Amino acid sequence: MKQWNVYRLHYYASALLVIAMATALMTFPVHASEPEPSTSDWQPGNMGLNKEQAQAIAKAREEQSAKSYSKQEQAAIDLAIRTVNEKTPVSRDSISNLRIRVIQWPDSSLGCAEPGVEYLQRVVPGYFVSFSTDDKIYSVHIGDGSAVVCDQINDYLVDRRKRGMSIISTYQAARIDLAKKLKVEPKQITVIKIQPETWKDSSLGCPVSGQQYQPGPIKGLRINMTCRDREYEYRTTLDGGDFVSCKEIVSCHETE
């Protein structure tokens, strides 16, 4: 039993190491000043990239493809792609967001330890390689000439990207919804803060007298926005429910 506990502790330590590293590599910033699609073009879940954004992405991909790697790095990248190809055919032309980092793995599990499996307790120099293709994220751990596709962290990264995309869609929808209510262009609405929140019931902290609400906890987002000098706050659930405002939405037109 003591030996099993040691293996289990070792597994959790390796998993935490990989998740911390992946978080540093795969950040997904949300910019409140990001250009907004028009109200007529917007659809739920649609990122609505404009011409400038599409050109920026294309330029980034060109710079990535033109990036030069050392022989060791290129060999690691080739090994990572071959390893993924053993499970899922991957076209090099479809690869994006390629990242490679030198790392010292704490043991022969290469950061992908499985419960009950014994690993050599020695530092293994290697690489962490990650890339995206066909809306999937792959992370490959390399060391001692071998490679492992770490499914543990792949699931984490995919879920993290989905949550990031959901938050972006939510704040885009909030800006458009507020713009419609204020009868202004979405570009006049600035998102200044988005933060997670947990409410005690489905009123989201804005109960209306006489109405009944589903008991919580209810998780969601608090979105603070401005139009000219006025500040507005929207609340919504994580599943994309309706927007709730605790205060009356007052016009921000300069003439009023």
Secondary structure, DSSP 8 states (H G I E B T S, - for coil): -HHHHHHHHHHHHHHHHHHHHHHHHS-----TT-----TTT--TT-----HHHHHHHHHHHHHHHH----HHHHHHHHHHHHHHHTTS---GGG-EEEEEEEEEESSTTTT---TT-----S-EEEEEEEEEETTEEEEEEEETTEEEE-HHHHHHHHHHHHHHHHHHHHHHHHHHHHHHHHTS-GGGEEEEEEEEEEEEETTTT---TT----EEEEEEEEEEEEETTEEEEEEEETT----B-SS------TT-
